[in-house]
Amino acid sequence: MKTMEEFYKEITESKALQEELQQAADLEAFLQQHDCAADAKKFAAFVRTQSEGELEDDAAAAAAGGGWKGLDYHIPTPVTPQAPV
């Protein structure tokens, strides 16, 4: 089983997992499906502590999905540097 820290890191590094998380109707089921030991409330609280102040508004809006049972979360998306124009 993955710890919530391990799974959080995995999500931040995977656009596919971020998209899957945003589409998930049930956070608890999503965590279980990906072999994460955390429950939904603890995971959502952990994510909030990790992402506070780390994202700009646009990035937070892009990374945010629906709230499960009143839980709010934001997963930071990796930023790809762009070449100067």
ABEGO torsion letter per residue (X at the ends): XBBAAAAAAAAAABAAAAAAAAABABAAAAAAAAGBABBAAAAAAAAAAAABGABBAAAAAAABBBBBGGBBBBBBBBBBBBBBX
